Amino acid sequence: MGYSHSSTNTPSVPGFDFGANWQAFSNALINEQRLTTAVQSLQELLQRDRLDGASVLDIGCGSGLFAIAAHCLGAGQVVGIDINPRSIAASEANRARLRPEAPITFLERSILDQQALETLGRFDLVYAWGSLHHTGAMWDAMRNTTRLVAPGGALVLGIYKRHVTSPIWRVIKRSYNQAPAWVQRGMIPPFAALIYLAKLLVTRRNPLEKQRGMDFWYDVIDWVGGYPYEYATADEVAAFVTPLGFRLLRVVPDATPTGINEFVFEREVYEVDFV
C-alpha cells in the first residue's frame, strides 16, 4: 500500500511521474527486508498483529509494497489501485518477485472516477497513505475514498501537513515539473542536502534510517517533484471525514513540519447519506 501515489495533470503543468520513481525504487531496493519493515509499520499504525480474512484496498499503491504487506498479515481480498500504469507495472513486478503466490489484484483506476470505483465494492480496510494530496482534487478524492469503507471498517489516511512553507513548496514542485529533465536532475542533490540537514536538526535522527520500508533518496525525488500538491491540518481532515460516518481513533503526526499526518478512522455501522 502505499505512499503513492496517483497523480492527475493540471491544464498548464504536467503532473509528476510517480510511477517512474516507484519503478526505479523497486528495481534498486525492494527486497524481503523492506517488506518486513513495511509489515511492521502497518502493524504499528493499525495496532493489530493480523488482518486475517480482511478485505483491503490500497489507494495509490505505488510500488505495491503495502498491498503485499497486507497479504503477509493474512488479509483475504487485496486490491491495489493507481492511476499511473508504471505504478501498476512496478506493483505487479514486486508481487511476482516477493510473493508470487499472493492473490493480489492491481488495477489502473483513478480515485476521482466514481463510475470506475463502483465496481470495486467495499473493504474492511481502506489505505490511502500519501496519495490523495497528489490527485489535484484532494477533498473530492477523500470523499470518494470514504465511500469504499465497509460498515465497521477502518480507514487509514496519510495527508501532508499544512505549514507556513507549504505554498513555497507548491511553487517549487510546480517549477520542477515545468523544467526540462536536465534541470530536474540538477535540482535533486541540493534539495537532498537541505532536506537531510533539516530533518536531522528537527528529529535528531539520521534521515537515512527510513521507516515503512522506504528510501531517503527516492523520497526526496518524490517530495521535490510531487505535483499536484495539497495539504491540510489534522483538524481540517478530521472535521471533513467524521461527519461522513466515521470515528477518529488516532492521529500520528510526522516529526517534520511539512511531513505527513497519519489518521486511523473507524466507520460507524450505520449508513450516511452522501451529499
C-alpha positions as CSV (number, residue, x, y, z in Angstrom):
1,M,0.0,0.0,0.0
2,G,1.4,3.0,0.0
3,Y,2.7,6.1,-0.3
4,S,1.5,6.8,-3.6
5,H,0.8,7.9,-5.5
6,S,-1.6,8.6,-8.0
7,S,-1.5,11.9,-9.8
8,T,-3.5,13.9,-12.2
9,N,-2.5,16.6,-14.6
10,T,-3.5,20.2,-14.4
11,P,-4.2,22.1,-17.7
12,S,-0.9,24.0,-17.7
13,V,1.6,21.9,-15.7
14,P,2.3,18.2,-16.2
15,G,2.0,16.1,-13.1
16,F,5.0,14.3,-11.6
17,D,5.6,10.7,-12.9
18,F,5.3,8.9,-9.6
19,G,5.3,5.6,-11.4
20,A,8.7,6.1,-12.9
21,N,10.1,6.9,-9.4
22,W,8.4,3.8,-7.9
23,Q,9.9,1.6,-10.7
24,A,13.4,3.0,-10.1
25,F,13.0,2.4,-6.3
26,S,11.6,-1.1,-6.8
27,N,14.3,-2.2,-9.2
28,A,17.1,-0.9,-7.0
29,L,16.0,-1.5,-3.4
30,I,12.8,-3.5,-2.7
31,N,13.6,-6.8,-1.1
32,E,12.4,-9.1,1.8
33,Q,13.9,-6.8,4.4
34,R,11.9,-3.8,3.2
35,L,8.8,-5.9,3.0
36,T,9.4,-6.9,6.7
37,T,9.7,-3.3,7.6
38,A,6.5,-2.4,5.8
39,V,4.7,-5.2,7.6
40,Q,5.9,-4.0,11.0
41,S,4.9,-0.4,10.2
42,L,1.5,-1.5,9.2
43,Q,1.0,-3.4,12.4
44,E,2.2,-0.5,14.4
45,L,-0.2,2.0,12.7
46,L,-3.2,-0.2,12.9
47,Q,-2.3,-1.6,16.3
48,R,-3.1,-5.0,15.1
49,D,-0.9,-8.0,14.6
50,R,-3.0,-9.7,11.9
51,L,-5.6,-8.9,9.2
52,D,-6.9,-12.4,8.9
53,G,-9.6,-12.6,6.2
54,A,-10.0,-8.8,5.9
55,S,-10.6,-7.2,2.5
56,V,-8.0,-4.5,1.9
57,L,-7.9,-1.7,-0.7
58,D,-4.7,0.3,-1.2
59,I,-5.4,3.6,-3.0
60,G,-2.3,4.9,-4.8
61,C,-0.5,1.6,-4.4
62,G,2.8,2.9,-5.9
63,S,5.2,0.0,-5.6
64,G,2.6,-2.4,-4.3
65,L,4.7,-2.9,-1.1
66,F,1.9,-2.3,1.3
67,A,-0.6,-4.4,-0.6
68,I,1.9,-7.2,-0.3
69,A,2.4,-6.4,3.4
70,A,-1.4,-6.7,3.9
71,H,-1.3,-10.2,2.3
72,C,1.5,-11.1,4.6
73,L,-0.7,-10.2,7.6
74,G,-3.3,-12.6,6.4
75,A,-5.7,-10.4,4.5
76,G,-8.1,-12.1,2.2
77,Q,-9.0,-10.0,-0.8
78,V,-6.3,-7.4,-1.5
79,V,-6.7,-4.8,-4.3
80,G,-4.3,-2.0,-5.2
81,I,-5.3,0.9,-7.5
82,D,-3.2,3.6,-9.0
83,I,-3.8,6.0,-11.9
84,N,-0.2,5.6,-13.1
85,P,0.4,2.5,-15.3
86,R,4.1,2.4,-14.3
87,S,3.0,2.1,-10.7
88,I,0.8,-0.9,-11.6
89,A,3.7,-2.5,-13.5
90,A,6.0,-1.9,-10.5
91,S,3.4,-3.4,-8.1
92,E,2.9,-6.5,-10.3
93,A,6.7,-7.0,-10.6
94,N,7.2,-6.7,-6.9
95,R,4.4,-9.2,-6.2
96,A,6.0,-11.6,-8.7
97,R,9.4,-11.2,-7.0
98,L,8.4,-11.2,-3.3
99,R,5.1,-13.2,-3.1
100,P,4.3,-14.8,-6.5
101,E,1.5,-16.9,-5.0
102,A,-0.3,-13.9,-3.5
103,P,-3.8,-13.3,-5.0
104,I,-3.5,-9.5,-5.1
105,T,-5.2,-7.6,-7.8
106,F,-3.6,-4.3,-9.1
107,L,-5.9,-2.1,-11.2
108,E,-5.3,1.1,-13.1
109,R,-8.0,3.3,-11.6
110,S,-8.5,6.9,-10.5
111,I,-9.9,7.7,-7.1
112,L,-11.7,10.6,-8.8
113,D,-13.6,8.3,-11.3
114,Q,-16.7,7.5,-9.3
115,Q,-18.1,5.2,-12.1
116,A,-15.0,3.1,-12.2
117,L,-14.9,2.9,-8.4
118,E,-18.5,1.5,-8.2
119,T,-17.2,-1.9,-9.4
120,L,-14.8,-2.3,-6.5
121,G,-17.3,-2.8,-3.7
122,R,-16.4,-2.0,-0.1
123,F,-13.5,-3.1,2.1
124,D,-12.7,-3.8,5.7
125,L,-9.6,-1.7,5.4
126,V,-9.0,1.2,3.0
127,Y,-5.5,2.5,3.0
128,A,-4.7,5.8,1.2
129,W,-1.3,6.9,2.5
130,G,0.3,9.8,0.7
131,S,-1.8,9.6,-2.4
132,L,-4.9,11.8,-2.1
133,H,-3.0,15.0,-1.7
134,H,-1.5,14.3,-5.2
135,T,-4.8,14.0,-7.1
136,G,-5.3,17.7,-7.7
137,A,-8.7,17.4,-6.0
138,M,-7.9,16.1,-2.5
139,W,-11.2,16.7,-0.8
140,D,-13.2,15.0,-3.6
141,A,-10.7,12.1,-3.5
142,M,-11.2,11.9,0.2
143,R,-14.9,11.8,-0.1
144,N,-14.7,9.1,-2.7
145,T,-12.3,7.1,-0.5
146,T,-14.7,7.1,2.4
147,R,-17.4,5.5,0.2
148,L,-15.2,2.4,-0.2
149,V,-15.0,1.6,3.5
150,A,-17.4,-1.1,4.7
151,P,-19.5,-0.5,7.8
152,G,-17.3,-1.1,10.9
153,G,-14.2,-1.0,8.7
154,A,-11.0,1.0,9.1
155,L,-9.8,4.0,7.0
156,V,-6.2,5.0,7.0
157,L,-5.2,8.3,5.5
158,G,-1.8,9.9,5.1
159,I,-2.1,13.7,4.3
160,Y,0.6,16.3,4.1
161,K,0.6,18.8,7.0
162,R,-0.3,22.4,6.4
163,H,2.7,24.6,7.2
164,V,3.7,28.2,6.6
165,T,6.2,26.9,3.9
166,S,3.6,24.8,2.1
167,P,2.8,27.5,-0.6
168,I,6.5,27.8,-1.2
169,W,6.9,24.1,-1.7
170,R,4.0,24.2,-4.1
171,V,5.8,26.7,-6.3
172,I,9.0,24.6,-6.1
173,K,7.1,21.5,-7.2
174,R,5.3,23.3,-10.0
175,S,8.6,24.7,-11.2
176,Y,10.2,21.3,-11.1
177,N,7.6,19.8,-13.3
178,Q,7.8,22.7,-15.8
179,A,11.6,22.3,-16.1
180,P,13.5,20.2,-18.7
181,A,14.8,16.8,-17.4
182,W,18.4,18.0,-17.0
183,V,17.2,20.9,-14.7
184,Q,15.2,18.4,-12.7
185,R,18.2,16.2,-12.2
186,G,20.2,19.2,-11.1
187,M,17.6,20.2,-8.5
188,I,17.6,17.0,-6.6
189,P,21.1,16.9,-5.0
190,P,20.9,20.4,-3.3
191,F,17.4,19.7,-2.1
192,A,18.5,16.3,-0.8
193,A,21.2,18.1,1.3
194,L,18.8,20.7,2.5
195,I,16.2,18.1,3.5
196,Y,18.8,15.9,5.1
197,L,20.0,18.7,7.3
198,A,16.5,20.0,8.2
199,K,15.3,16.5,9.2
200,L,18.4,15.9,11.2
201,L,18.0,19.1,13.1
202,V,14.3,18.6,13.7
203,T,14.2,14.9,14.6
204,R,17.7,14.4,15.9
205,R,17.7,11.1,13.9
206,N,19.6,10.0,10.9
207,P,17.3,10.7,7.9
208,L,18.8,7.8,6.1
209,E,17.3,5.4,8.6
210,K,14.0,5.3,6.8
211,Q,10.8,3.7,8.2
212,R,8.0,2.0,6.3
213,G,10.5,0.2,4.0
214,M,11.1,3.4,2.1
215,D,14.3,5.2,1.0
216,F,15.6,8.7,1.6
217,W,16.8,9.5,-1.9
218,Y,13.7,8.3,-3.7
219,D,11.6,10.1,-1.1
220,V,13.4,13.3,-1.9
221,I,12.7,12.9,-5.7
222,D,9.0,12.2,-4.8
223,W,8.9,15.3,-2.5
224,V,10.5,17.8,-4.8
225,G,8.6,16.6,-7.8
226,G,5.3,15.6,-6.2
227,Y,2.8,17.8,-8.0
228,P,-0.2,18.3,-7.8
229,Y,0.3,19.0,-4.1
230,E,-2.3,19.8,-1.5
231,Y,-2.2,19.8,2.3
232,A,-4.4,20.2,5.4
233,T,-4.3,20.5,9.2
234,A,-5.2,17.5,11.3
235,D,-8.3,19.3,12.4
236,E,-9.4,20.0,8.8
237,V,-9.1,16.3,7.9
238,A,-10.9,15.2,11.0
239,A,-13.7,17.8,10.5
240,F,-14.2,16.6,6.9
241,V,-14.2,12.8,7.5
242,T,-16.1,12.4,10.8
243,P,-19.4,13.8,9.5
244,L,-19.3,11.1,6.8
245,G,-19.9,8.4,9.4
246,F,-16.5,7.9,10.9
247,R,-14.9,8.0,14.3
248,L,-11.3,9.2,14.6
249,L,-9.3,6.6,16.5
250,R,-5.9,8.4,16.4
251,V,-3.6,10.8,14.6
252,V,0.1,10.1,14.3
253,P,1.9,13.3,13.3
254,D,5.1,13.3,11.4
255,A,8.1,14.8,13.3
256,T,8.8,17.2,10.5
257,P,6.7,20.4,9.9
258,T,5.8,19.6,6.3
259,G,5.6,15.8,6.8
260,I,2.5,13.6,6.7
261,N,-0.1,13.2,9.4
262,E,-1.4,9.6,9.7
263,F,-5.1,9.1,10.5
264,V,-6.9,6.0,11.6
265,F,-10.7,6.2,11.4
266,E,-13.4,3.6,12.1
267,R,-16.6,3.7,10.1
268,E,-19.8,3.6,12.0
269,V,-22.1,0.6,11.3
270,Y,-24.9,2.8,10.1
271,E,-25.1,4.4,6.7
272,V,-24.6,8.0,5.9
273,D,-26.3,9.8,3.0
274,F,-23.5,11.4,1.0
275,V,-24.2,14.8,-0.5
